[in-house]
């Protein structure tokens, strides 16, 4: 399981996040700067826990803080927080949560009492349920309809409630999973609608990204419900191999590749 989690996180750091940054209004002329932070972060995953991996993870944390400054600059320039901006700022803020968890996990430090396995999964969670989900919710909200507006709000709110549930209890985490699932399904519906206006290759990427969410978010709900009501749910290893991998590759990677094509005018 550890190897798969590290591979998924590496995909997030080295591919999904830099591709995603090119789709945001806060983008600079190049995202090559990101790799100065992301490559050390990815290396930290694969090295043994200790001083070297802590230093490399800390470099990555510094890079994620740059994203927060980009969010702050955007807020100061526009002086408004609409539903779409909530998703944007969530996308830019959540990698820092992942990076903080990575530093703690590489330090063998149980941050806030969470064991190292939970911290490792938190790193993955906030690259995909955090950055990628909020990013794509922001992008679909380009067309302002009730569905895109609700998605732009419910994805960040659901992510926040899930995070709160880590500290408060399983019932709160279940509520967050329900809100997040509703938001993600709205995102998926809007991706499917967008696919009808796209060329064959772009439409295929959008449809895959949307379709994956139908299954993966059911798995997330059954996981959260099982911890509250004792109903059946997949073991952790299977959740990583199904929910985690499908969201990373099927939803996030296909989603950002599709939107890259949309913004470049490629059909």
SULNORCOR-V183904 format. One record per backbone hydrogen bond with DSSP energy under -1.0 kcal/mol. CO is the residue of the C=O (numbers start at 1). NH is the residue of the N-H. If there is no record, write none. Layout:
# SULNORCOR-V183904
CO_NH ; CO_NH
This chain:
# SULNORCOR-V183904
1_5 ; 2_6 ; 3_7 ; 4_8 ; 5_9 ; 6_10 ; 7_11 ; 8_12 ; 9_13 ; 10_14 ; 11_15 ; 11_16 ; 12_17 ; 15_19 ; 16_20 ; 17_21 ; 20_23 ; 24_27 ; 31_34 ; 33_36 ; 34_37 ; 34_38 ; 35_39 ; 37_41 ; 38_42 ; 39_43 ; 40_44 ; 43_47 ; 50_54 ; 51_55 ; 52_56 ; 53_57 ; 54_58 ; 55_59 ; 56_60 ; 57_61 ; 58_62 ; 59_63 ; 60_64 ; 61_65 ; 62_66 ; 64_68 ; 65_69 ; 66_70 ; 67_71 ; 68_72 ; 69_73 ; 70_74 ; 71_75 ; 72_76 ; 73_77 ; 74_78 ; 75_79 ; 82_86 ; 83_87 ; 84_88 ; 85_89 ; 86_90 ; 87_91 ; 88_92 ; 89_93 ; 90_94 ; 93_96 ; 94_98 ; 95_99 ; 96_100 ; 97_101 ; 98_102 ; 99_103 ; 100_104 ; 101_105 ; 102_106 ; 103_107 ; 104_109 ; 105_108 ; 109_111 ; 110_113 ; 111_114 ; 115_119 ; 116_120 ; 117_121 ; 118_122 ; 119_123 ; 120_124 ; 121_125 ; 122_126 ; 124_127 ; 124_128 ; 125_129 ; 125_130 ; 126_131 ; 127_132 ; 128_133 ; 130_134 ; 131_135 ; 132_136 ; 133_137 ; 134_138 ; 135_139 ; 136_140 ; 137_141 ; 139_142 ; 140_143 ; 143_145 ; 145_149 ; 146_150 ; 147_151 ; 148_152 ; 149_153 ; 150_154 ; 151_155 ; 153_157 ; 154_158 ; 155_159 ; 156_160 ; 157_161 ; 158_162 ; 159_163 ; 160_164 ; 161_165 ; 162_166 ; 164_167 ; 164_168 ; 165_169 ; 169_173 ; 170_174 ; 171_175 ; 172_176 ; 173_177 ; 174_178 ; 175_179 ; 176_180 ; 177_181 ; 178_182 ; 179_183 ; 180_184 ; 181_185 ; 182_186 ; 183_187 ; 184_188 ; 185_189 ; 186_190 ; 187_191 ; 188_192 ; 189_193 ; 190_194 ; 191_195 ; 194_197 ; 195_198 ; 199_203 ; 200_204 ; 201_205 ; 202_206 ; 203_207 ; 204_208 ; 205_209 ; 206_210 ; 207_211 ; 208_212 ; 211_214 ; 212_216 ; 213_217 ; 215_219 ; 216_220 ; 217_221 ; 218_222 ; 219_223 ; 220_224 ; 221_225 ; 222_226 ; 223_227 ; 225_228 ; 225_229 ; 226_230 ; 235_239 ; 236_240 ; 237_241 ; 238_242 ; 239_244 ; 240_245 ; 242_246 ; 243_247 ; 244_248 ; 245_249 ; 246_250 ; 246_251 ; 247_252 ; 248_253 ; 249_254 ; 251_255 ; 252_256 ; 253_257 ; 254_258 ; 255_259 ; 256_260 ; 257_261 ; 258_262 ; 259_263 ; 260_264 ; 261_266 ; 262_265
